[in-house]
């Protein structure tokens, strides 16, 4: 059996069964709620289990420890949006969906609160910090990949350097996200949308 087949079998075996996946999603939703209210230092595995209506053994079985639970929550928060398929065929539109959807959220959005708490906690936890760096680079590469595909599709200017543009776009998005956390007003969110939209429009042919 070749290595590709072995990898496929291993992936199927490691993939959570439907019931397990439902439990994982429920736990992660609980984590977002608790961290939004109490911060990362303010919650424990036992508290997550109690609020989720599960045993600590079940939480430990799925996630191992608190750091692994938080890392899983960060990964889940970056999953592609549920309407992703409707943008298939237009990398430029996919990029716009990600950039605007990632930044332009309401002030009560749990992702924002979770993200800022995770970022702060990662400055004091090397495992979380290492994952945060990896997560950032993965996002940057994905945005660069979409920019490159949009160039090949004739949607963006051929003169663009995908890596450079992604390196510039992601810090802009993060800065506007923090600005909205500091000043969660509708007009600030609208200005962020306008600034990011103008930057993406400048990529077009």
NUPA-319629 format. One record per residue: residue number from 1; y, z, x of N, C-alpha, C in turn; residue in one letter. Coordinates in steps of 0.001 Angstrom, whole numbers. Layout:
+-----+---------+---------+---------+---------+---------+---------+---------+---------+---------+----+
|   i |     npy |     npz |     npx |    capy |    capz |    capx |     cpy |     cpz |     cpx | aa |
+-----+---------+---------+---------+---------+---------+---------+---------+---------+---------+----+
| NUM |       Y |       Z |       X |       Y |       Z |       X |       Y |       Z |       X |  a |
...
+-----+---------+---------+---------+---------+---------+---------+---------+---------+---------+----+
% end
This chain:
+-----+---------+---------+---------+---------+---------+---------+---------+---------+---------+----+
|   i |     npy |     npz |     npx |    capy |    capz |    capx |     cpy |     cpz |     cpx | aa |
+-----+---------+---------+---------+---------+---------+---------+---------+---------+---------+----+
|   1 |   -1196 |       0 |     857 |       0 |       0 |       0 |    1245 |       0 |     892 |  x |
|   2 |    2235 |    -876 |     611 |    3385 |    -962 |    1493 |    4355 |     191 |    1270 |  x |
|   3 |    5336 |     315 |    2200 |    6265 |    1444 |    2144 |    7154 |    1395 |     917 |  x |
|   4 |    7498 |     185 |     461 |    8341 |      54 |    -723 |    7626 |     599 |   -1952 |  x |
|   5 |    6338 |     298 |   -2072 |    5557 |     822 |   -3194 |    5442 |    2337 |   -3111 |  x |
|   6 |    5236 |    2851 |   -1885 |    5154 |    4301 |   -1704 |    6453 |    4979 |   -2105 |  x |
|   7 |    7584 |    4363 |   -1725 |    8887 |    4922 |   -2094 |    9061 |    4945 |   -3603 |  x |
|   8 |    8624 |    3884 |   -4273 |    8758 |    3817 |   -5731 |    7928 |    4894 |   -6404 |  x |
|   9 |    6715 |    5118 |   -5896 |    5852 |    6156 |   -6461 |    6459 |    7530 |   -6245 |  x |
|  10 |    6984 |    7765 |   -5043 |    7607 |    9055 |   -4748 |    8808 |    9298 |   -5637 |  x |
|  11 |    9594 |    8245 |   -5887 |   10773 |    8391 |   -6746 |   10372 |    8746 |   -8163 |  x |
|  12 |    9287 |    8115 |   -8667 |    8834 |    8425 |  -10021 |    8345 |    9857 |  -10122 |  x |
|  13 |    7664 |   10315 |   -9079 |    7135 |   11667 |   -9100 |    8239 |   12711 |   -9047 |  x |
|  14 |    9321 |   12404 |   -8294 |   10403 |   13371 |   -8139 |   11384 |   13344 |   -9304 |  x |
|  15 |   11318 |   12294 |  -10117 |   12249 |   12163 |  -11238 |   11911 |   13194 |  -12317 |  x |
|  16 |   12914 |   13963 |  -12802 |   12619 |   14968 |  -13822 |   12060 |   14342 |  -15089 |  x |
|  17 |   11068 |   15017 |  -15688 |   10560 |   14573 |  -16975 |   11632 |   14801 |  -18028 |  x |
|  18 |   11523 |   14104 |  -19203 |   12568 |   14216 |  -20227 |   12956 |   15649 |  -20563 |  x |
|  19 |   11967 |   16535 |  -20737 |   12272 |   17926 |  -21060 |   12984 |   18628 |  -19935 |  x |
|  20 |   12576 |   18332 |  -18700 |   13227 |   18929 |  -17542 |   14662 |   18444 |  -17404 |  x |
|  21 |   14879 |   17167 |  -17645 |   16218 |   16609 |  -17538 |   17151 |   17227 |  -18574 |  x |
|  22 |   16654 |   17452 |  -19790 |   17466 |   18093 |  -20826 |   17864 |   19492 |  -20388 |  x |
|  23 |   16929 |   20225 |  -19798 |   17218 |   21578 |  -19320 |   18264 |   21546 |  -18211 |  x |
|  24 |   18099 |   20613 |  -17259 |   19062 |   20490 |  -16168 |   20460 |   20198 |  -16692 |  x |
|  25 |   20561 |   19265 |  -17628 |   21871 |   18913 |  -18172 |   22507 |   20096 |  -18891 |  x |
|  26 |   21690 |   20836 |  -19625 |   22194 |   22007 |  -20342 |   22721 |   23055 |  -19354 |  x |
|  27 |   21989 |   23281 |  -18273 |   22422 |   24253 |  -17263 |   23728 |   23802 |  -16613 |  x |
|  28 |   23835 |   22529 |  -16272 |   25039 |   22026 |  -15619 |   26248 |   22097 |  -16544 |  x |
|  29 |   26057 |   21820 |  -17822 |   27151 |   21966 |  -18784 |   27618 |   23423 |  -18835 |  x |
|  30 |   26665 |   24344 |  -18754 |   26994 |   25766 |  -18741 |   27799 |   26122 |  -17499 |  x |
|  31 |   27402 |   25551 |  -16365 |   28120 |   25798 |  -15110 |   29569 |   25345 |  -15215 |  x |
|  32 |   29811 |   24162 |  -15770 |   31187 |   23676 |  -15909 |   32018 |   24632 |  -16764 |  x |
|  33 |   31444 |   25099 |  -17855 |   32153 |   26006 |  -18750 |   32488 |   27315 |  -18036 |  x |
|  34 |   31494 |   27901 |  -17362 |   31698 |   29196 |  -16714 |   32710 |   29105 |  -15574 |  x |
|  35 |   32608 |   28059 |  -14767 |   33539 |   27929 |  -13642 |   34952 |   27643 |  -14140 |  x |
|  36 |   35075 |   26899 |  -15230 |   36387 |   26659 |  -15817 |   37058 |   27968 |  -16216 |  x |
|  37 |   36252 |   28952 |  -16639 |   36788 |   30229 |  -17103 |   36891 |   31278 |  -16001 |  x |
|  38 |   35902 |   31315 |  -15090 |   35804 |   32439 |  -14151 |   35887 |   32042 |  -12680 |  x |
|  39 |   35866 |   30753 |  -12349 |   35832 |   30348 |  -10954 |   34430 |   30459 |  -10381 |  x |
|  40 |   34244 |   29929 |   -9181 |   32913 |   29913 |   -8579 |   32467 |   31301 |   -8146 |  x |
|  41 |   33369 |   32052 |   -7504 |   32990 |   33388 |   -7057 |   32714 |   34322 |   -8224 |  x |
|  42 |   33225 |   33980 |   -9395 |   33096 |   34860 |  -10551 |   31831 |   34674 |  -11356 |  x |
|  43 |   30926 |   33800 |  -10920 |   29692 |   33599 |  -11676 |   28475 |   33838 |  -10789 |  x |
|  44 |   27371 |   34188 |  -11404 |   26111 |   34401 |  -10699 |   25021 |   33590 |  -11380 |  x |
|  45 |   23904 |   33450 |  -10717 |   22762 |   32739 |  -11297 |   22294 |   33454 |  -12571 |  x |
|  46 |   22317 |   34777 |  -12556 |   21912 |   35520 |  -13748 |   22854 |   35242 |  -14916 |  x |
|  47 |   24159 |   35175 |  -14632 |   25124 |   34889 |  -15697 |   24906 |   33482 |  -16259 |  x |
|  48 |   24658 |   32519 |  -15386 |   24379 |   31153 |  -15842 |   23153 |   31158 |  -16744 |  x |
|  49 |   22119 |   31870 |  -16314 |   20879 |   31927 |  -17097 |   21128 |   32570 |  -18458 |  x |
|  50 |   21874 |   33666 |  -18477 |   22139 |   34369 |  -19738 |   22905 |   33482 |  -20718 |  x |
|  51 |   23953 |   32826 |  -20222 |   24777 |   31996 |  -21110 |   24005 |   30760 |  -21559 |  x |
|  52 |   23161 |   30221 |  -20681 |   22365 |   29042 |  -21031 |   21174 |   29394 |  -21914 |  x |
|  53 |   20875 |   30700 |  -22040 |   19741 |   31123 |  -22853 |   18408 |   30858 |  -22179 |  x |
|  54 |   18401 |   30937 |  -20836 |   17193 |   30676 |  -20068 |   16927 |   31853 |  -19129 |  x |
|  55 |   15751 |   31877 |  -18549 |   15432 |   32923 |  -17576 |   15993 |   32538 |  -16210 |  x |
|  56 |   16233 |   33538 |  -15366 |   16689 |   33242 |  -14004 |   15610 |   32471 |  -13247 |  x |
|  57 |   14345 |   32705 |  -13597 |   13252 |   31964 |  -12967 |   13355 |   30478 |  -13238 |  x |
|  58 |   13731 |   30132 |  -14479 |   13889 |   28721 |  -14827 |   15041 |   28092 |  -14048 |  x |
|  59 |   16150 |   28810 |  -13928 |   17301 |   28311 |  -13169 |   16910 |   28110 |  -11706 |  x |
|  60 |   16220 |   29101 |  -11155 |   15803 |   29006 |   -9754 |   14801 |   27865 |   -9543 |  x |
|  61 |   13935 |   27636 |  -10525 |   12957 |   26559 |  -10420 |   13643 |   25206 |  -10309 |  x |
|  62 |   14681 |   25007 |  -11107 |   15365 |   23714 |  -11132 |   16345 |   23540 |   -9974 |  x |
|  63 |   16971 |   24644 |   -9511 |   18070 |   24495 |   -8551 |   17915 |   25296 |   -7260 |  x |
|  64 |   17045 |   26281 |   -7231 |   16795 |   27010 |   -5994 |   17744 |   28163 |   -5742 |  x |
|  65 |   19034 |   27862 |   -5572 |   20023 |   28908 |   -5328 |   21383 |   28453 |   -5849 |  x |
|  66 |   22369 |   29322 |   -5721 |   23681 |   29037 |   -6298 |   24338 |   27828 |   -5638 |  x |
|  67 |   24231 |   27720 |   -4306 |   24841 |   26587 |   -3617 |   24231 |   25269 |   -4083 |  x |
|  68 |   22913 |   25239 |   -4226 |   22244 |   24021 |   -4691 |   22629 |   23693 |   -6121 |  x |
|  69 |   22814 |   24714 |   -6930 |   23249 |   24507 |   -8318 |   24641 |   23888 |   -8351 |  x |
|  70 |   25545 |   24391 |   -7520 |   26913 |   23876 |   -7490 |   26945 |   22439 |   -6965 |  x |
|  71 |   26131 |   22154 |   -5955 |   26064 |   20793 |   -5420 |   25536 |   19833 |   -6477 |  x |
|  72 |   24510 |   20265 |   -7225 |   23972 |   19428 |   -8302 |   25028 |   19185 |   -9372 |  x |
|  73 |   25832 |   20208 |   -9660 |   26894 |   20060 |  -10654 |   27945 |   19071 |  -10179 |  x |
|  74 |   28279 |   19106 |   -8877 |   29250 |   18155 |   -8339 |   28709 |   16728 |   -8444 |  x |
|  75 |   27449 |   16532 |   -8080 |   26850 |   15205 |   -8165 |   26855 |   14694 |   -9602 |  x |
|  76 |   26499 |   15560 |  -10532 |   26434 |   15154 |  -11931 |   27814 |   14759 |  -12450 |  x |
|  77 |   28849 |   15444 |  -11975 |   30213 |   15157 |  -12432 |   30684 |   13770 |  -12002 |  x |
|  78 |   30066 |   13219 |  -10958 |   30459 |   11905 |  -10453 |   29578 |   10775 |  -10981 |  x |
|  79 |   28713 |   11070 |  -11923 |   27868 |   10013 |  -12467 |   28717 |    8942 |  -13143 |  x |
|  80 |   28204 |    7722 |  -13181 |   28933 |    6626 |  -13817 |   29146 |    6926 |  -15295 |  x |
|  81 |   30276 |    6499 |  -15859 |   30549 |    6765 |  -17282 |   29525 |    6110 |  -18194 |  x |
|  82 |   29363 |    6669 |  -19368 |   28336 |    6185 |  -20299 |   28587 |    4756 |  -20761 |  x |
|  83 |   29849 |    4292 |  -20689 |   30171 |    2931 |  -21123 |   30188 |    1929 |  -19967 |  x |
|  84 |   29597 |    2306 |  -18840 |   29648 |    1481 |  -17632 |   29129 |      70 |  -17845 |  x |
|  85 |   28066 |     -76 |  -18603 |   27429 |   -1379 |  -18779 |   28363 |   -2405 |  -19411 |  x |
|  86 |   29290 |   -1970 |  -20232 |   30158 |   -2938 |  -20899 |   31142 |   -3602 |  -19932 |  x |
|  87 |   31264 |   -3065 |  -18716 |   32160 |   -3652 |  -17720 |   31409 |   -4498 |  -16702 |  x |
|  88 |   30106 |   -4639 |  -16893 |   29303 |   -5432 |  -15969 |   29827 |   -6872 |  -15916 |  x |
|  89 |   29886 |   -7416 |  -14717 |   30357 |   -8783 |  -14542 |   31780 |   -8871 |  -14059 |  x |
|  90 |   32506 |   -7734 |  -14083 |   33882 |   -7719 |  -13594 |   34079 |   -6504 |  -12691 |  x |
|  91 |   33867 |   -6658 |  -11385 |   34055 |   -5533 |  -10465 |   35461 |   -4947 |  -10522 |  x |
|  92 |   36463 |   -5801 |  -10752 |   37841 |   -5313 |  -10836 |   38009 |   -4365 |  -12020 |  x |
|  93 |   37407 |   -4707 |  -13150 |   37486 |   -3853 |  -14333 |   36675 |   -2577 |  -14142 |  x |
|  94 |   35549 |   -2682 |  -13456 |   34749 |   -1498 |  -13155 |   35542 |    -523 |  -12292 |  x |
|  95 |   36232 |   -1046 |  -11283 |   37039 |    -192 |  -10421 |   38156 |     480 |  -11219 |  x |
|  96 |   38817 |    -284 |  -12067 |   39889 |     289 |  -12883 |   39341 |    1387 |  -13803 |  x |
|  97 |   38168 |    1148 |  -14377 |   37559 |    2156 |  -15253 |   37307 |    3459 |  -14495 |  x |
|  98 |   36794 |    3342 |  -13269 |   36514 |    4528 |  -12475 |   37789 |    5246 |  -12054 |  x |
|  99 |   38735 |    4488 |  -11511 |   39947 |    5101 |  -10969 |   40748 |    5797 |  -12066 |  x |
| 100 |   41015 |    5101 |  -13155 |   41816 |    5693 |  -14220 |   41043 |    6785 |  -14962 |  x |
| 101 |   39748 |    6564 |  -15169 |   38954 |    7575 |  -15856 |   38779 |    8831 |  -15037 |  x |
| 102 |   38743 |    8674 |  -13712 |   38572 |    9800 |  -12808 |   39817 |   10672 |  -12767 |  x |
| 103 |   40987 |   10055 |  -12799 |   42236 |   10791 |  -12596 |   42934 |   11146 |  -13898 |  x |
| 104 |   42997 |   10226 |  -14833 |   43820 |   10420 |  -16026 |   43034 |   11142 |  -17113 |  x |
| 105 |   42939 |   12451 |  -16985 |   42223 |   13281 |  -17944 |   43191 |   14286 |  -18538 |  x |
| 106 |   42772 |   14959 |  -19584 |   43637 |   15977 |  -20185 |   43640 |   17225 |  -19311 |  x |
| 107 |   44649 |   18063 |  -19474 |   44806 |   19248 |  -18634 |   43689 |   20259 |  -18827 |  x |
| 108 |   42945 |   20168 |  -19934 |   41866 |   21109 |  -20206 |   40507 |   20594 |  -19738 |  x |
| 109 |   40509 |   19442 |  -19097 |   39239 |   18837 |  -18711 |   38470 |   19746 |  -17761 |  x |
| 110 |   37202 |   19962 |  -18043 |   36391 |   20874 |  -17238 |   36130 |   20327 |  -15852 |  x |
| 111 |   36049 |   19002 |  -15698 |   35798 |   18422 |  -14383 |   36900 |   18797 |  -13415 |  x |
| 112 |   38128 |   18702 |  -13853 |   39248 |   19063 |  -12994 |   39104 |   20484 |  -12496 |  x |
| 113 |   38863 |   21402 |  -13437 |   38780 |   22819 |  -13092 |   37583 |   23085 |  -12180 |  x |
| 114 |   36464 |   22454 |  -12462 |   35297 |   22606 |  -11602 |   35593 |   22038 |  -10218 |  x |
| 115 |   36158 |   20846 |  -10151 |   36420 |   20165 |   -8885 |   37328 |   20982 |   -7987 |  x |
| 116 |   38424 |   21521 |   -8520 |   39370 |   22272 |   -7692 |   38755 |   23578 |   -7221 |  x |
| 117 |   37923 |   24205 |   -8058 |   37227 |   25420 |   -7643 |   36190 |   25125 |   -6573 |  x |
| 118 |   35470 |   24025 |   -6733 |   34473 |   23631 |   -5729 |   35161 |   23346 |   -4398 |  x |
| 119 |   36270 |   22625 |   -4444 |   36992 |   22286 |   -3221 |   37438 |   23544 |   -2488 |  x |
| 120 |   37973 |   24499 |   -3230 |   38423 |   25747 |   -2609 |   37253 |   26520 |   -2014 |  x |
| 121 |   36154 |   26619 |   -2754 |   34988 |   27360 |   -2280 |   34365 |   26694 |   -1061 |  x |
| 122 |   34434 |   25363 |    -989 |   33805 |   24648 |     126 |   34497 |   24924 |    1454 |  x |
| 123 |   35750 |   25412 |    1412 |   36433 |   25757 |    2661 |   35848 |   27016 |    3284 |  x |
| 124 |   35017 |   27740 |    2508 |   34418 |   28980 |    3003 |   32893 |   28907 |    3032 |  x |
| 125 |   32336 |   27723 |    2757 |   30892 |   27559 |    2709 |   30535 |   26236 |    3376 |  x |
| 126 |   29847 |   26306 |    4509 |   29591 |   25099 |    5295 |   28689 |   24107 |    4567 |  x |
| 127 |   27686 |   24611 |    3826 |   26796 |   23699 |    3098 |   27564 |   22921 |    2045 |  x |
| 128 |   28406 |   23618 |    1290 |   29207 |   22945 |     270 |   30233 |   22017 |     900 |  x |
| 129 |   30816 |   22450 |    2037 |   31801 |   21619 |    2727 |   31177 |   20320 |    3219 |  x |
| 130 |   29976 |   20427 |    3796 |   29289 |   19229 |    4287 |   28988 |   18277 |    3141 |  x |
| 131 |   28577 |   18817 |    1999 |   28279 |   17957 |     861 |   29551 |   17334 |     308 |  x |
| 132 |   30644 |   18097 |     311 |   31915 |   17558 |    -171 |   32341 |   16364 |     687 |  x |
| 133 |   32172 |   16471 |    2002 |   32524 |   15354 |    2887 |   31645 |   14146 |    2613 |  x |
| 134 |   30347 |   14398 |    2445 |   29421 |   13308 |    2149 |   29760 |   12649 |     827 |  x |
| 135 |   30069 |   13461 |    -171 |   30412 |   12958 |   -1495 |   31673 |   12097 |   -1443 |  x |
| 136 |   32666 |   12531 |    -661 |   33913 |   11790 |    -521 |   33660 |   10423 |     107 |  x |
| 137 |   32870 |   10399 |    1178 |   32590 |    9140 |    1855 |   31790 |    8192 |     969 |  x |
| 138 |   30865 |    8731 |     187 |   30097 |    7898 |    -741 |   31007 |    7274 |   -1780 |  x |
| 139 |   31947 |    8058 |   -2303 |   32871 |    7516 |   -3295 |   33757 |    6446 |   -2672 |  x |
| 140 |   34230 |    6706 |   -1463 |   35073 |    5734 |    -770 |   34323 |    4424 |    -541 |  x |
| 141 |   33059 |    4527 |    -118 |   32252 |    3319 |     111 |   32005 |    2569 |   -1190 |  x |
| 142 |   31791 |    3298 |   -2275 |   31533 |    2645 |   -3555 |   32766 |    1894 |   -4034 |  x |
| 143 |   33932 |    2501 |   -3893 |   35164 |    1813 |   -4278 |   35381 |     583 |   -3390 |  x |
| 144 |   35097 |     710 |   -2099 |   35225 |    -441 |   -1195 |   34256 |   -1549 |   -1600 |  x |
| 145 |   33053 |   -1162 |   -2010 |   32052 |   -2128 |   -2469 |   32561 |   -2890 |   -3701 |  x |
| 146 |   33175 |   -2184 |   -4643 |   33705 |   -2832 |   -5839 |   34865 |   -3764 |   -5489 |  x |
| 147 |   35704 |   -3352 |   -4550 |   36816 |   -4211 |   -4125 |   36284 |   -5487 |   -3481 |  x |
| 148 |   35274 |   -5335 |   -2628 |   34668 |   -6510 |   -1991 |   34063 |   -7448 |   -3031 |  x |
| 149 |   33349 |   -6886 |   -4003 |   32744 |   -7714 |   -5045 |   33803 |   -8415 |   -5883 |  x |
| 150 |   34933 |   -7724 |   -6114 |   36015 |   -8339 |   -6891 |   36647 |   -9497 |   -6116 |  x |
| 151 |   36698 |   -9364 |   -4785 |   37199 |  -10468 |   -3952 |   36249 |  -11666 |   -4059 |  x |
| 152 |   34959 |  -11396 |   -3943 |   33966 |  -12470 |   -4019 |   33952 |  -13128 |   -5393 |  x |
| 153 |   34293 |  -12347 |   -6441 |   34326 |  -12880 |   -7804 |   35628 |  -13615 |   -8101 |  x |
| 154 |   36551 |  -13612 |   -7146 |   37821 |  -14297 |   -7346 |   38821 |  -13500 |   -8152 |  x |
| 155 |   38566 |  -12212 |   -8350 |   39481 |  -11367 |   -9127 |   40568 |  -10746 |   -8256 |  x |
| 156 |   40240 |  -10452 |   -6980 |   41191 |   -9847 |   -6053 |   41531 |  -10835 |   -4944 |  x |
| 157 |   42645 |  -10584 |   -4285 |   43086 |  -11433 |   -3185 |   42061 |  -11443 |   -2047 |  x |
| 158 |   41850 |  -12608 |   -1482 |   40892 |  -12739 |    -381 |   41384 |  -12050 |     883 |  x |
| 159 |   42682 |  -11804 |     987 |   43261 |  -11197 |    2191 |   43057 |   -9681 |    2250 |  x |
| 160 |   42568 |   -9091 |    1189 |   42393 |   -7640 |    1167 |   41276 |   -7205 |    2109 |  x |
| 161 |   41466 |   -6052 |    2717 |   40414 |   -5400 |    3499 |   39833 |   -4302 |    2609 |  x |
| 162 |   38625 |   -4496 |    2069 |   38074 |   -3529 |    1096 |   38043 |   -2096 |    1600 |  x |
| 163 |   37606 |   -1911 |    2830 |   37514 |    -548 |    3365 |   38891 |      94 |    3472 |  x |
| 164 |   39848 |    -655 |    3992 |   41200 |    -127 |    4136 |   41792 |     227 |    2771 |  x |
| 165 |   41636 |    -664 |    1800 |   42211 |    -409 |     482 |   41570 |     814 |    -180 |  x |
| 166 |   40253 |     974 |     -15 |   39588 |    2153 |    -574 |   40068 |    3419 |     111 |  x |
| 167 |   40273 |    3361 |    1422 |   40766 |    4507 |    2174 |   42167 |    4911 |    1736 |  x |
| 168 |   42951 |    3948 |    1256 |   44294 |    4236 |     765 |   44284 |    4675 |    -696 |  x |
| 169 |   43410 |    4070 |   -1482 |   43398 |    4312 |   -2922 |   42862 |    5690 |   -3275 |  x |
| 170 |   41821 |    6129 |   -2600 |   41203 |    7400 |   -2962 |   42126 |    8593 |   -2708 |  x |
| 171 |   42815 |    8688 |   -1565 |   43769 |    9788 |   -1398 |   44904 |    9753 |   -2418 |  x |
| 172 |   45353 |    8546 |   -2796 |   46375 |    8437 |   -3833 |   45859 |    9019 |   -5138 |  x |
| 173 |   44623 |    8683 |   -5489 |   44028 |    9205 |   -6719 |   43915 |   10723 |   -6669 |  x |
| 174 |   43462 |   11261 |   -5545 |   43332 |   12710 |   -5424 |   44696 |   13404 |   -5498 |  x |
| 175 |   45701 |   12809 |   -4860 |   47035 |   13402 |   -4912 |   47577 |   13453 |   -6326 |  x |
| 176 |   47380 |   12385 |   -7082 |   47846 |   12355 |   -8468 |   47053 |   13314 |   -9344 |  x |
| 177 |   45765 |   13507 |   -8997 |   44954 |   14472 |   -9735 |   45501 |   15884 |   -9538 |  x |
| 178 |   45791 |   16245 |   -8274 |   46330 |   17578 |   -7984 |   47693 |   17764 |   -8641 |  x |
| 179 |   48491 |   16715 |   -8620 |   49817 |   16795 |   -9254 |   49695 |   17129 |  -10735 |  x |
| 180 |   48701 |   16566 |  -11397 |   48509 |   16852 |  -12818 |   47975 |   18261 |  -13054 |  x |
| 181 |   47216 |   18781 |  -12083 |   46767 |   20160 |  -12199 |   47951 |   21121 |  -12097 |  x |
| 182 |   48883 |   20796 |  -11211 |   50061 |   21636 |  -11033 |   50998 |   21517 |  -12229 |  x |
| 183 |   51110 |   20305 |  -12760 |   52024 |   20054 |  -13873 |   51295 |   19261 |  -14954 |  x |
| 184 |   50501 |   19950 |  -15785 |   49639 |   19258 |  -16762 |   50377 |   18806 |  -18020 |  x |
| 185 |   51335 |   17920 |  -17824 |   52090 |   17382 |  -18947 |   51661 |   15947 |  -19224 |  x |
| 186 |   51782 |   15535 |  -20475 |   51362 |   14186 |  -20849 |   52121 |   13119 |  -20077 |  x |
| 187 |   53425 |   13369 |  -19823 |   54206 |   12358 |  -19111 |   53785 |   12239 |  -17646 |  x |
| 188 |   53314 |   13331 |  -17064 |   52817 |   13278 |  -15680 |   51527 |   12477 |  -15629 |  x |
| 189 |   50677 |   12667 |  -16626 |   49433 |   11897 |  -16714 |   49745 |   10420 |  -16931 |  x |
| 190 |   50735 |   10116 |  -17751 |   51113 |    8726 |  -18000 |   51673 |    8075 |  -16734 |  x |
| 191 |   52438 |    8845 |  -15954 |   52978 |    8301 |  -14716 |   51856 |    8028 |  -13708 |  x |
| 192 |   50869 |    8919 |  -13664 |   49724 |    8709 |  -12777 |   48993 |    7434 |  -13158 |  x |
| 193 |   48792 |    7230 |  -14449 |   48129 |    6013 |  -14924 |   48927 |    4765 |  -14532 |  x |
| 194 |   50256 |    4852 |  -14665 |   51100 |    3708 |  -14332 |   51060 |    3403 |  -12833 |  x |
| 195 |   51119 |    4445 |  -11997 |   51099 |    4243 |  -10547 |   49773 |    3642 |  -10075 |  x |
| 196 |   48679 |    4176 |  -10588 |   47374 |    3659 |  -10204 |   47156 |    2250 |  -10749 |  x |
| 197 |   47601 |    2027 |  -11979 |   47478 |     695 |  -12565 |   48248 |    -337 |  -11770 |  x |
| 198 |   49461 |      22 |  -11319 |   50268 |    -903 |  -10525 |   49606 |   -1200 |   -9186 |  x |
| 199 |   48982 |    -164 |   -8582 |   48298 |    -382 |   -7305 |   47119 |   -1329 |   -7489 |  x |
| 200 |   46353 |   -1151 |   -8548 |   45215 |   -2031 |   -8810 |   45690 |   -3442 |   -9152 |  x |
| 201 |   46792 |   -3553 |   -9892 |   47329 |   -4876 |  -10219 |   47772 |   -5631 |   -8968 |  x |
| 202 |   48211 |   -4874 |   -7940 |   48658 |   -5535 |   -6710 |   47511 |   -6171 |   -5945 |  x |
| 203 |   46270 |   -5790 |   -6269 |   45103 |   -6389 |   -5634 |   44798 |   -7768 |   -6178 |  x |
| 204 |   45251 |   -8041 |   -7396 |   44846 |   -9269 |   -8081 |   45488 |  -10496 |   -7458 |  x |
| 205 |   44811 |  -11611 |   -7642 |   45260 |  -12886 |   -7108 |   46550 |  -13337 |   -7813 |  x |
+-----+---------+---------+---------+---------+---------+---------+---------+---------+---------+----+
% end
